[in-house]
Amino acid sequence: MRWDDPKLHQIAGEFFRTFSRMEYALKAAGFMVENRRNAEADWGRFATAIGNALVDENSAAVREAIAYIRKYPPKKQINVNGQIQWDPTPPDASNDTELLLRYVCRVRNNLFHGGKFNGRWFEPERSGELIHASLKILTFCREASPDVNRAYHS
């Protein structure tokens, strides 16, 4: 996949729409970080609620998405002495489902905050695969929770 491939732009747009709706659905279904004035989705509590459904899933598409994210996890963009660097340290998570969802959030952050695109896609093949895997994981997790799925579609 090339940096200017329209499919990459299309899947990134789909990912942003899906992620945004998912964050709304989490909050609407009651998965908000407690004791904060700002309404913020609580991905950790949501991961606990759906338990091992994601990591126990047997569909080939979801298994491939999980395997890709585990093998090529998204890194976090950090500032080291005024220089942008990529940190491979995994995010804090209490279980495998939360770790995978934190990685999906990292994919979103890297896209939204310019870590992967500045008019040209960086590592377009890898970026496309991470976005595609993240969409599969988000969709599965949404469907694993009737309340979140209902809020997502309302």
DSSP file (Angstrom, degrees, kcal/mol; ACC not computed):
  #  RESIDUE AA STRUCTURE BP1 BP2  ACC     N-H-->O    O-->H-N    N-H-->O    O-->H-N    TCO  KAPPA ALPHA  PHI   PSI    X-CA   Y-CA   Z-CA
    1    1 A M              0   0    0      0, 0.0   124,-0.4     0, 0.0     2,-0.2   0.000 360.0 360.0 360.0 131.6    0.0    0.0    0.0
    2    2 A R    >   -     0   0    0    122,-0.1     3,-1.6     1,-0.1     6,-0.2  -0.486 360.0-110.0 -89.2 162.0    1.4    3.4   -1.0
    3    3 A W  T 3  S+     0   0    0      1,-0.3   118,-0.5    -2,-0.2    -1,-0.1   0.761 119.4  45.8 -61.5 -26.1    1.2    6.6    1.1
    4    4 A D  T 3  S+     0   0    0    116,-0.1    -1,-0.3     4,-0.0   116,-0.0   0.205  77.8 135.4-105.1  16.3   -1.3    8.1   -1.3
    5    5 A D    X>  -     0   0    0     -3,-1.6     4,-1.2     1,-0.2     3,-1.1  -0.498  52.2-144.3 -66.3 121.9   -3.6    5.0   -1.7
    6    6 A P  H 3> S+     0   0    0      0, 0.0     4,-2.4     0, 0.0    -1,-0.2   0.788  97.9  65.0 -59.3 -26.7   -7.2    6.2   -1.5
    7    7 A K  H 3> S+     0   0    0      1,-0.2     4,-2.6     2,-0.2     5,-0.2   0.867  99.0  52.6 -63.8 -34.6   -8.1    2.9    0.4
    8    8 A L  H <> S+     0   0    0     -3,-1.1     4,-1.9     2,-0.2    -1,-0.2   0.913 110.2  46.7 -67.6 -42.3   -5.9    4.1    3.3
    9    9 A H  H  X S+     0   0    0     -4,-1.2     4,-2.1     2,-0.2    -2,-0.2   0.900 113.2  50.9 -63.3 -40.5   -7.7    7.4    3.5
   10   10 A Q  H  X S+     0   0    0     -4,-2.4     4,-2.3     1,-0.2    -2,-0.2   0.928 111.3  45.2 -64.9 -46.4  -11.0    5.6    3.3
   11   11 A I  H  X S+     0   0    0     -4,-2.6     4,-2.4     1,-0.2    -1,-0.2   0.845 111.1  54.5 -70.0 -31.2  -10.2    3.1    6.1
   12   12 A A  H  X S+     0   0    0     -4,-1.9     4,-2.5    -5,-0.2    -1,-0.2   0.915 109.3  48.1 -65.7 -41.7   -8.8    5.9    8.3
   13   13 A G  H  X S+     0   0    0     -4,-2.1     4,-2.3     2,-0.2    -2,-0.2   0.914 111.9  49.1 -63.0 -42.8  -12.1    7.8    7.9
   14   14 A E  H  X S+     0   0    0     -4,-2.3     4,-2.6     1,-0.2    -2,-0.2   0.904 110.7  51.5 -61.9 -41.3  -14.1    4.7    8.7
   15   15 A F  H  X S+     0   0    0     -4,-2.4     4,-3.2     2,-0.2     5,-0.3   0.928 109.4  49.1 -62.7 -45.8  -11.9    4.1   11.8
   16   16 A F  H  X S+     0   0    0     -4,-2.5     4,-2.5     2,-0.2     5,-0.2   0.921 113.3  46.7 -61.3 -43.8  -12.4    7.7   13.0
   17   17 A R  H  X S+     0   0    0     -4,-2.3     4,-2.3     2,-0.2     5,-0.2   0.934 116.0  45.2 -62.9 -45.4  -16.2    7.4   12.6
   18   18 A T  H  X S+     0   0    0     -4,-2.6     4,-2.4     2,-0.2    -2,-0.2   0.927 114.4  47.8 -64.7 -45.7  -16.3    4.0   14.3
   19   19 A F  H  X S+     0   0    0     -4,-3.2     4,-2.6     2,-0.2     5,-0.2   0.925 112.4  49.3 -62.9 -44.7  -14.0    5.1   17.1
   20   20 A S  H  X S+     0   0    0     -4,-2.5     4,-2.2    -5,-0.3    -1,-0.2   0.925 113.2  45.9 -61.1 -45.8  -15.9    8.3   17.8
   21   21 A R  H  X S+     0   0    0     -4,-2.3     4,-2.8    -5,-0.2    -1,-0.2   0.870 111.3  54.0 -65.2 -35.7  -19.3    6.5   17.8
   22   22 A M  H  X S+     0   0    0     -4,-2.4     4,-2.6     2,-0.2    -2,-0.2   0.913 107.5  49.4 -65.7 -42.4  -17.8    3.8   20.1
   23   23 A E  H  X S+     0   0    0     -4,-2.6     4,-2.0     2,-0.2    -2,-0.2   0.921 112.8  47.7 -63.4 -41.8  -16.6    6.4   22.6
   24   24 A Y  H  X S+     0   0    0     -4,-2.2     4,-3.0     1,-0.2     5,-0.2   0.951 111.8  50.3 -60.2 -48.0  -20.0    8.0   22.6
   25   25 A A  H  X S+     0   0    0     -4,-2.8     4,-2.0     1,-0.2     6,-0.2   0.882 107.9  52.8 -61.2 -40.0  -21.7    4.5   23.0
   26   26 A L  H  <>S+     0   0    0     -4,-2.6     5,-3.0     2,-0.2    -1,-0.2   0.944 113.5  43.2 -60.0 -46.9  -19.4    3.6   26.0
   27   27 A K  H ><5S+     0   0    0     -4,-2.0     3,-1.5     1,-0.2    -2,-0.2   0.922 113.5  51.1 -65.5 -43.5  -20.3    6.9   27.8
   28   28 A A  H 3<5S+     0   0    0     -4,-3.0    -1,-0.2     1,-0.3    -2,-0.2   0.816 109.0  52.2 -63.9 -30.1  -24.0    6.5   26.9
   29   29 A A  T 3<5S-     0   0    0     -4,-2.0    -1,-0.3    -5,-0.2    -2,-0.2   0.378 127.2 -98.6 -88.1   4.3  -24.0    2.9   28.2
   30   30 A G  T < 5S+     0   0    0     -3,-1.5     2,-1.6    -4,-0.2    -3,-0.2   0.500  82.9 131.0  96.4   3.8  -22.5    4.1   31.5
   31   31 A F      < +     0   0    0     -5,-3.0    11,-2.7    -6,-0.2     2,-0.4  -0.541  34.6 136.2 -91.3  71.5  -18.8    3.3   30.9
   32   32 A M  B     -A   41   0A   0     -2,-1.6     2,-0.2     9,-0.3     9,-0.2  -0.893  65.6 -99.4-116.1 147.7  -17.5    6.7   32.0
   33   33 A V    >   -     0   0    0      7,-2.9     3,-0.6    -2,-0.4     7,-0.3  -0.493  50.7-122.0 -62.1 127.6  -14.5    7.4   34.2
   34   34 A E  T 3  S+     0   0    0     -2,-0.2     3,-0.1     1,-0.2    -1,-0.1  -0.346  82.2  18.9 -77.1 154.2  -15.9    8.1   37.6
   35   35 A N  T 3  S+     0   0    0      1,-0.2     2,-0.4    -2,-0.1    -1,-0.2   0.804  92.3 118.9  59.7  35.9  -15.5   11.2   39.6
   36   36 A R    <   -     0   0    0     -3,-0.6    -1,-0.2     1,-0.1     4,-0.1  -0.992  59.6-146.0-128.1 139.5  -14.5   13.4   36.7
   37   37 A R  S    S+     0   0    0     -2,-0.4     2,-0.3    -3,-0.1    -1,-0.1   0.909  86.0  73.9 -67.8 -41.8  -16.3   16.5   35.4
   38   38 A N  S    S-     0   0    0     -3,-0.1     2,-0.8     1,-0.1    -5,-0.1  -0.556  91.8-120.7 -74.4 133.8  -15.3   15.7   31.8
   39   39 A A        +     0   0    0     -2,-0.3     2,-0.4    -7,-0.1    -1,-0.1  -0.659  44.0 171.4 -75.8 113.3  -17.2   12.8   30.3
   40   40 A E        -     0   0    0     -2,-0.8    -7,-2.9    -7,-0.3    -4,-0.1  -0.990  35.7-113.1-130.6 130.8  -14.5   10.3   29.4
   41   41 A A  B     -A   32   0A   0     -2,-0.4     2,-1.0    -9,-0.2    -9,-0.3  -0.349  22.1-139.9 -61.9 137.4  -15.0    6.8   28.1
   42   42 A D     >  +     0   0    0    -11,-2.7     4,-2.1     1,-0.2     5,-0.2  -0.765  26.4 173.1-102.5  87.2  -13.7    4.2   30.6
   43   43 A W  H  > S+     0   0    0     -2,-1.0     4,-2.6     1,-0.2    -1,-0.2   0.845  76.6  56.1 -63.4 -35.6  -12.1    1.6   28.3
   44   44 A G  H  > S+     0   0    0      2,-0.2     4,-2.0     1,-0.2    -1,-0.2   0.925 108.9  44.7 -64.8 -45.1  -10.7   -0.4   31.3
   45   45 A R  H  > S+     0   0    0      2,-0.2     4,-2.1     1,-0.2    -1,-0.2   0.878 113.4  51.7 -66.6 -37.5  -14.1   -0.9   32.9
   46   46 A F  H  X S+     0   0    0     -4,-2.1     4,-2.1     2,-0.2     5,-0.2   0.924 108.0  51.7 -63.6 -43.8  -15.6   -1.8   29.6
   47   47 A A  H  X S+     0   0    0     -4,-2.6     4,-1.0     1,-0.2    -2,-0.2   0.904 110.2  49.1 -59.5 -41.4  -12.8   -4.4   29.0
   48   48 A T  H  < S+     0   0    0     -4,-2.0     3,-0.2     1,-0.2    -1,-0.2   0.895 108.4  54.6 -64.2 -39.3  -13.6   -5.9   32.4
   49   49 A A  H  < S+     0   0    0     -4,-2.1    -2,-0.2     1,-0.2    -1,-0.2   0.878 112.4  41.0 -64.9 -38.5  -17.3   -6.0   31.6
   50   50 A I  H >< S-     0   0    0     -4,-2.1     3,-1.8     1,-0.2    -1,-0.2   0.589  93.8-175.6 -88.1  -7.8  -16.8   -8.0   28.4
   51   51 A G  T 3<  -     0   0    0     -4,-1.0     3,-0.5     1,-0.2     4,-0.3  -0.187  59.2 -16.5  58.7-135.0  -14.2  -10.2   30.0
   52   52 A N  T 3> S+     0   0    0      1,-0.2     4,-2.4     2,-0.1    -1,-0.2   0.289 100.1 110.2 -90.0  10.1  -12.4  -12.7   27.9
   53   53 A A  T <4 S+     0   0    0     -3,-1.8     4,-0.5     1,-0.2    -1,-0.2   0.893  82.1  45.1 -53.7 -42.0  -15.0  -12.6   25.0
   54   54 A L  T >4 S+     0   0    0     -3,-0.5     3,-1.1     1,-0.2    -1,-0.2   0.962 116.6  41.7 -67.6 -52.4  -12.4  -10.9   22.8
   55   55 A V  T 34 S+     0   0    0     -4,-0.3    -1,-0.2     1,-0.3    -2,-0.2   0.701 116.9  49.9 -73.4 -17.3   -9.4  -13.0   23.5
   56   56 A D  T 3< S+     0   0    0     -4,-2.4    -1,-0.3     2,-0.0    -2,-0.2   0.475  82.6 124.2 -94.2  -3.3  -11.5  -16.2   23.4
   57   57 A E    <   -     0   0    0     -3,-1.1    -3,-0.1    -4,-0.5    -4,-0.0  -0.278  44.8-163.4 -62.1 140.6  -13.2  -15.3   20.1
   58   58 A N        +     0   0    0      4,-0.0    -1,-0.1     5,-0.0     2,-0.1   0.489  47.2 117.6-105.3  -5.5  -12.7  -18.0   17.4
   59   59 A S     >  -     0   0    0      1,-0.1     4,-2.6     4,-0.0     5,-0.2  -0.409  65.7-132.1 -67.8 140.6  -13.6  -16.1   14.2
   60   60 A A  H  > S+     0   0    0      1,-0.2     4,-2.6     2,-0.2     5,-0.2   0.886 103.0  53.9 -59.5 -42.2  -10.6  -16.0   11.8
   61   61 A A  H  > S+     0   0    0      1,-0.2     4,-1.9     2,-0.2    -1,-0.2   0.910 112.8  42.3 -63.0 -43.0  -10.9  -12.2   11.2
   62   62 A V  H  > S+     0   0    0      2,-0.2     4,-2.6     1,-0.2     5,-0.2   0.913 113.8  51.9 -70.7 -42.0  -10.9  -11.3   14.9
   63   63 A R  H  X S+     0   0    0     -4,-2.6     4,-2.6     1,-0.2    -2,-0.2   0.908 111.0  48.5 -60.5 -41.6   -8.1  -13.8   15.6
   64   64 A E  H  X S+     0   0    0     -4,-2.6     4,-2.4    -5,-0.2    -1,-0.2   0.897 110.8  50.7 -65.3 -40.2   -6.0  -12.3   12.8
   65   65 A A  H  X S+     0   0    0     -4,-1.9     4,-2.3    -5,-0.2    -2,-0.2   0.929 112.4  46.3 -62.6 -45.6   -6.6   -8.8   14.0
   66   66 A I  H  X S+     0   0    0     -4,-2.6     4,-2.4     1,-0.2     5,-0.2   0.926 112.4  50.7 -62.8 -45.2   -5.5   -9.7   17.6
   67   67 A A  H  X S+     0   0    0     -4,-2.6     4,-2.4    -5,-0.2    -1,-0.2   0.898 110.3  49.6 -61.3 -40.6   -2.5  -11.5   16.3
   68   68 A Y  H  X S+     0   0    0     -4,-2.4     4,-3.0     2,-0.2    -1,-0.2   0.939 111.7  47.0 -65.5 -46.3   -1.4   -8.6   14.2
   69   69 A I  H  < S+     0   0    0     -4,-2.3    -1,-0.2     1,-0.2    -2,-0.2   0.889 114.4  48.2 -63.9 -37.7   -1.8   -6.1   17.0
   70   70 A R  H  < S+     0   0    0     -4,-2.4    -1,-0.2    -5,-0.2    -2,-0.2   0.898 116.7  42.2 -68.5 -39.0    0.2   -8.4   19.4
   71   71 A K  H  < S+     0   0    0     -4,-2.4    -2,-0.2     1,-0.2    -1,-0.2   0.872 131.6  23.2 -76.1 -36.8    2.9   -9.0   16.8
   72   72 A Y  S  < S-     0   0    0     -4,-3.0    -1,-0.2    -5,-0.2    -2,-0.2  -0.521  84.3-174.1-127.4  63.0    3.2   -5.3   15.7
   73   73 A P        -     0   0    0      0, 0.0     2,-0.1     0, 0.0    -3,-0.1  -0.256  32.0-104.7 -63.9 145.1    1.8   -3.3   18.5
   74   74 A P        -     0   0    0      0, 0.0     2,-0.2     0, 0.0    33,-0.1  -0.436  36.2-136.1 -67.2 141.6    1.4    0.5   18.0
   75   75 A K        -     0   0    0     -2,-0.1     2,-0.5    -3,-0.1    35,-0.1  -0.506  14.6-113.7 -93.8 166.3    4.0    2.5   19.7
   76   76 A K  E     -B   87   0B   0     11,-2.6    11,-3.2    -2,-0.2     2,-0.4  -0.870  23.3-126.3-104.4 132.5    3.4    5.7   21.7
   77   77 A Q  E     +B   86   0B   0     -2,-0.5     2,-0.3     9,-0.2     9,-0.2  -0.634  38.8 176.0 -77.2 127.7    4.8    9.0   20.4
   78   78 A I  E     -B   85   0B   0      7,-3.0     7,-2.5    -2,-0.4     2,-0.6  -0.862  31.8-118.8-131.2 164.8    6.9   10.7   23.1
   79   79 A N  E     -B   84   0B   0     -2,-0.3     2,-0.6     5,-0.2     5,-0.2  -0.924  26.8-180.0-105.9 118.7    9.1   13.8   23.6
   80   80 A V  E >  S-B   83   0B   0      3,-3.0     3,-1.4    -2,-0.6    -2,-0.0  -0.930  76.2 -31.6-121.9 106.2   12.7   13.1   24.5
   81   81 A N  T 3  S-     0   0    0     -2,-0.6    -1,-0.1     1,-0.3     3,-0.1   0.888 125.3 -46.5  52.5  44.1   14.7   16.3   24.9
   82   82 A G  T 3  S+     0   0    0      1,-0.2     2,-0.4     0, 0.0    -1,-0.3   0.531 118.2 111.3  80.5   6.0   12.6   18.1   22.3
   83   83 A Q  E <   -B   80   0B   0     -3,-1.4    -3,-3.0     0, 0.0     2,-0.4  -0.933  68.9-122.8-115.8 136.0   12.8   15.2   19.8
   84   84 A I  E     +B   79   0B   0     -2,-0.4     2,-0.3    -5,-0.2    -5,-0.2  -0.614  40.1 168.4 -75.6 129.4    9.9   13.0   18.8
   85   85 A Q  E     -B   78   0B   0     -7,-2.5    -7,-3.0    -2,-0.4     2,-0.5  -0.914  34.0-116.9-135.7 165.0   10.5    9.3   19.4
   86   86 A W  E     -B   77   0B   0     -2,-0.3    -9,-0.2    -9,-0.2    -2,-0.0  -0.918  21.9-156.9-108.1 124.5    8.5    6.1   19.5
   87   87 A D  E     -B   76   0B   0    -11,-3.2   -11,-2.6    -2,-0.5    -2,-0.0  -0.881   6.6-164.8-101.8 121.8    8.2    4.2   22.7
   88   88 A P        +     0   0    0      0, 0.0    -1,-0.1     0, 0.0    -2,-0.0   0.460  45.7 129.5 -84.7   0.9    7.3    0.5   22.4
   89   89 A T        -     0   0    0    -13,-0.1   -13,-0.1     1,-0.1    -2,-0.1  -0.338  63.4-118.9 -58.9 126.5    6.4    0.2   26.1
   90   90 A P        -     0   0    0      0, 0.0    -1,-0.1     0, 0.0     3,-0.1  -0.321  31.2-105.7 -63.5 149.2    2.9   -1.5   26.4
   91   91 A P        -     0   0    0      0, 0.0     2,-0.2     0, 0.0    12,-0.1  -0.344  42.7 -89.8 -69.9 157.8    0.2    0.5   28.0
   92   92 A D        +     0   0    0     10,-0.1     2,-0.3     2,-0.0    10,-0.0  -0.491  58.9 162.3 -66.5 135.2   -0.9   -0.4   31.5
   93   93 A A        -     0   0    0     -2,-0.2     3,-0.1    -3,-0.1   -49,-0.0  -0.982  41.0-146.2-156.5 146.1   -3.7   -2.9   31.4
   94   94 A S  S    S+     0   0    0     -2,-0.3     2,-0.3     1,-0.1    -1,-0.1   0.592  84.7   8.2 -91.3 -11.3   -5.3   -5.3   33.9
   95   95 A N  S  > S-     0   0    0      1,-0.1     4,-2.2   -44,-0.0     5,-0.1  -0.961  82.9 -94.1-158.2 172.5   -6.1   -8.0   31.4
   96   96 A D  H  > S+     0   0    0     -2,-0.3     4,-2.4     1,-0.2     5,-0.2   0.871 120.2  53.3 -63.2 -39.0   -5.6   -9.0   27.7
   97   97 A T  H  > S+     0   0    0      1,-0.2     4,-2.3     2,-0.2    -1,-0.2   0.933 110.1  47.4 -63.3 -44.7   -8.8   -7.4   26.5
   98   98 A E  H  > S+     0   0    0      2,-0.2     4,-2.7     1,-0.2    -2,-0.2   0.907 109.8  53.7 -63.3 -40.6   -7.9   -4.1   28.1
   99   99 A L  H  X S+     0   0    0     -4,-2.2     4,-2.2     2,-0.2    -1,-0.2   0.935 110.0  47.2 -59.2 -46.1   -4.4   -4.2   26.6
  100  100 A L  H  X S+     0   0    0     -4,-2.4     4,-2.0     1,-0.2    -1,-0.2   0.907 113.1  48.2 -63.7 -41.1   -5.9   -4.7   23.1
  101  101 A L  H  X S+     0   0    0     -4,-2.3     4,-2.3     2,-0.2    -1,-0.2   0.870 109.2  53.4 -67.5 -35.4   -8.4   -1.9   23.6
  102  102 A R  H  X S+     0   0    0     -4,-2.7     4,-1.9     2,-0.2    -1,-0.2   0.882 107.9  51.4 -64.7 -37.3   -5.6    0.4   24.9
  103  103 A Y  H  X S+     0   0    0     -4,-2.2     4,-2.2     2,-0.2    -2,-0.2   0.901 107.5  52.1 -65.0 -39.8   -3.6   -0.5   21.7
  104  104 A V  H  X S+     0   0    0     -4,-2.0     4,-2.1     1,-0.2    -2,-0.2   0.917 109.3  50.1 -61.1 -42.7   -6.7    0.5   19.6
  105  105 A C  H  X S+     0   0    0     -4,-2.3     4,-2.7     1,-0.2    -1,-0.2   0.868 108.1  53.6 -63.1 -35.4   -6.8    3.8   21.5
  106  106 A R  H  X S+     0   0    0     -4,-1.9     4,-2.8     2,-0.2    -2,-0.2   0.889 105.6  52.6 -66.7 -39.2   -3.1    4.2   20.7
  107  107 A V  H  X S+     0   0    0     -4,-2.2     4,-2.0     2,-0.2    -2,-0.2   0.941 111.4  47.5 -59.6 -46.4   -3.8    3.7   17.0
  108  108 A R  H  X S+     0   0    0     -4,-2.1     4,-3.2     1,-0.2     5,-0.3   0.934 112.5  48.7 -59.1 -47.8   -6.5    6.4   17.3
  109  109 A N  H  X S+     0   0    0     -4,-2.7     4,-2.7     1,-0.2     6,-0.4   0.905 109.8  51.4 -62.0 -42.3   -4.1    8.8   19.2
  110  110 A N  H  <>S+     0   0    0     -4,-2.8     5,-2.0     2,-0.2     6,-1.3   0.884 116.2  41.3 -64.0 -37.3   -1.3    8.3   16.7
  111  111 A L  H ><5S+     0   0    0     -4,-2.0     3,-1.2     4,-0.2    -2,-0.2   0.950 118.1  44.6 -71.8 -49.9   -3.6    9.1   13.8
  112  112 A F  H 3<5S+     0   0    0     -4,-3.2    -2,-0.2     1,-0.3    -3,-0.2   0.866 115.1  46.5 -66.4 -37.9   -5.4   12.0   15.4
  113  113 A H  T 3<5S-     0   0    0     -4,-2.7    -1,-0.3    -5,-0.3    -2,-0.2   0.259 118.7-103.7 -94.2  13.0   -2.4   13.7   16.8
  114  114 A G  T < 5S+     0   0    0     -3,-1.2    -3,-0.2    -4,-0.1    -4,-0.1   0.634  81.5 128.0  84.1  14.3   -0.3   13.4   13.7
  115  115 A G  S   <S+     0   0    0     -5,-2.0    -4,-0.2    -6,-0.4    -5,-0.1   0.706  85.3  27.3 -75.2 -18.0    2.0   10.6   14.5
  116  116 A K  S    S+     0   0    0     -6,-1.3     6,-2.6     1,-0.3     2,-0.4   0.490 123.0  40.7-119.7  -7.9    1.1    8.7   11.4
  117  117 A F  B     +C  121   0C   0     -7,-0.4    -1,-0.3     4,-0.2     4,-0.2  -0.963  36.7 157.9-151.0 125.6    0.1   11.3    8.9
  118  118 A N  S    S-     0   0    0      2,-1.6     3,-0.1    -2,-0.4    -1,-0.1  -0.159  96.0 -54.2-133.7  39.9    1.5   14.7    8.0
  119  119 A G  S    S+     0   0    0      1,-0.1     2,-0.4     0, 0.0    -2,-0.0   0.025 138.0  57.7 103.7 -23.6    0.1   15.0    4.5
  120  120 A R  S    S-     0   0    0   -116,-0.0    -2,-1.6     4,-0.0     2,-0.3  -0.994  92.3-113.8-134.4 139.4    1.8   11.7    3.7
  121  121 A W  B     -C  117   0C   0   -118,-0.5     2,-0.4    -2,-0.4    -4,-0.2  -0.554  23.6-137.7 -74.0 133.8    1.3    8.4    5.5
  122  122 A F  S    S-     0   0    0     -6,-2.6     5,-0.3    -2,-0.3    -1,-0.0  -0.775  86.2  -5.1 -86.5 136.7    4.2    7.1    7.5
  123  123 A E  S  > S-     0   0    0     -2,-0.4     4,-3.0     3,-0.1    -1,-0.3   0.933  80.4-171.4  44.1  62.7    4.7    3.3    7.0
  124  124 A P  H  > S+     0   0    0      0, 0.0     4,-2.6     0, 0.0     5,-0.2   0.840  77.0  51.8 -58.3 -37.8    1.4    3.1    5.0
  125  125 A E  H  > S+     0   0    0   -124,-0.4     4,-2.1     2,-0.2     5,-0.1   0.956 115.4  41.0 -63.5 -49.3    1.3   -0.7    4.9
  126  126 A R  H  > S+     0   0    0      2,-0.2     4,-2.7     1,-0.2     5,-0.2   0.911 114.5  52.7 -64.9 -43.2    1.7   -1.1    8.7
  127  127 A S  H  X S+     0   0    0     -4,-3.0     4,-2.4    -5,-0.3     5,-0.2   0.926 109.6  49.1 -59.0 -45.4   -0.7    1.8    9.3
  128  128 A G  H  X S+     0   0    0     -4,-2.6     4,-2.6    -5,-0.2    -1,-0.2   0.906 111.8  48.3 -60.9 -43.0   -3.3    0.3    7.1
  129  129 A E  H  X S+     0   0    0     -4,-2.1     4,-2.7     2,-0.2    -1,-0.2   0.902 111.7  49.3 -65.8 -40.9   -3.0   -3.1    8.9
  130  130 A L  H  X S+     0   0    0     -4,-2.7     4,-2.4     2,-0.2    -2,-0.2   0.908 113.0  47.0 -64.9 -41.0   -3.2   -1.5   12.3
  131  131 A I  H  X S+     0   0    0     -4,-2.4     4,-2.3    -5,-0.2    -2,-0.2   0.934 113.3  48.5 -65.0 -45.6   -6.3    0.5   11.4
  132  132 A H  H  X S+     0   0    0     -4,-2.6     4,-1.9     1,-0.2    -2,-0.2   0.928 113.4  46.8 -60.7 -46.4   -7.9   -2.6    9.8
  133  133 A A  H  X S+     0   0    0     -4,-2.7     4,-2.2     1,-0.2    -1,-0.2   0.901 110.8  53.1 -62.7 -41.1   -7.1   -4.7   12.9
  134  134 A S  H  X S+     0   0    0     -4,-2.4     4,-2.8     1,-0.2    -1,-0.2   0.890 106.7  52.3 -62.8 -40.2   -8.4   -2.0   15.2
  135  135 A L  H  X S+     0   0    0     -4,-2.3     4,-2.5     2,-0.2    -1,-0.2   0.917 109.1  49.9 -61.6 -43.2  -11.7   -1.8   13.4
  136  136 A K  H  X S+     0   0    0     -4,-1.9     4,-2.3     2,-0.2    -2,-0.2   0.921 113.0  46.6 -61.4 -43.4  -12.2   -5.6   13.7
  137  137 A I  H  X S+     0   0    0     -4,-2.2     4,-2.6     2,-0.2     5,-0.2   0.927 112.7  48.9 -66.7 -45.6  -11.5   -5.4   17.5
  138  138 A L  H  X S+     0   0    0     -4,-2.8     4,-2.6     1,-0.2     5,-0.2   0.925 111.9  49.3 -59.5 -45.1  -13.8   -2.4   18.0
  139  139 A T  H  X S+     0   0    0     -4,-2.5     4,-2.3    -5,-0.2    -1,-0.2   0.928 112.3  47.2 -62.4 -45.6  -16.6   -4.0   16.1
  140  140 A F  H  X S+     0   0    0     -4,-2.3     4,-1.4    -5,-0.2    -1,-0.2   0.943 113.6  47.7 -61.2 -47.2  -16.3   -7.3   18.0
  141  141 A C  H  X S+     0   0    0     -4,-2.6     4,-0.5     1,-0.2    -2,-0.2   0.893 110.4  52.0 -63.3 -40.2  -16.2   -5.5   21.4
  142  142 A R  H >< S+     0   0    0     -4,-2.6     3,-1.4     1,-0.2     7,-0.5   0.944 111.1  47.2 -59.3 -47.7  -19.1   -3.3   20.6
  143  143 A E  H 3< S+     0   0    0     -4,-2.3    -1,-0.2     1,-0.3    -2,-0.2   0.713 101.8  66.2 -68.9 -20.1  -21.2   -6.4   19.6
  144  144 A A  H 3< S+     0   0    0     -4,-1.4    -1,-0.3    -3,-0.2    -2,-0.2   0.635  99.3  57.3 -75.3 -13.3  -20.1   -8.2   22.8
  145  145 A S    <X  -     0   0    0     -3,-1.4     4,-3.0    -4,-0.5     5,-0.3  -0.929  67.1-162.9-121.7 107.9  -22.0   -5.7   24.9
  146  146 A P  H  > S+     0   0    0      0, 0.0     4,-2.4     0, 0.0     5,-0.2   0.881  93.0  50.7 -55.6 -39.8  -25.7   -5.3   24.2
  147  147 A D  H  > S+     0   0    0      2,-0.2     4,-2.1     1,-0.2     5,-0.2   0.913 113.7  43.3 -66.5 -42.1  -25.9   -1.9   26.0
  148  148 A V  H  > S+     0   0    0      2,-0.2     4,-2.6     1,-0.2    -1,-0.2   0.911 114.2  51.2 -68.6 -41.9  -22.9   -0.5   24.1
  149  149 A N  H  X S+     0   0    0     -4,-3.0     4,-1.7    -7,-0.5    -2,-0.2   0.907 110.7  48.6 -61.9 -41.6  -24.2   -1.9   20.8
  150  150 A R  H  X S+     0   0    0     -4,-2.4     4,-0.7    -5,-0.3    -1,-0.2   0.925 113.3  46.6 -64.5 -45.1  -27.6   -0.4   21.4
  151  151 A A  H >< S+     0   0    0     -4,-2.1     3,-0.6     1,-0.2    -2,-0.2   0.869 109.4  55.6 -65.0 -37.1  -26.1    3.0   22.2
  152  152 A Y  H 3< S+     0   0    0     -4,-2.6    -1,-0.2     1,-0.2    -2,-0.2   0.886 113.5  40.2 -62.2 -39.8  -23.8    2.8   19.2
  153  153 A H  H 3<        0   0    0     -4,-1.7    -1,-0.2     1,-0.2    -2,-0.2   0.457 360.0 360.0 -92.5  -1.6  -26.8    2.3   16.8
  154  154 A S    <<        0   0    0     -4,-0.7    -1,-0.2    -3,-0.6    -2,-0.2   0.471 360.0 360.0 -92.8 360.0  -29.2    4.8   18.5
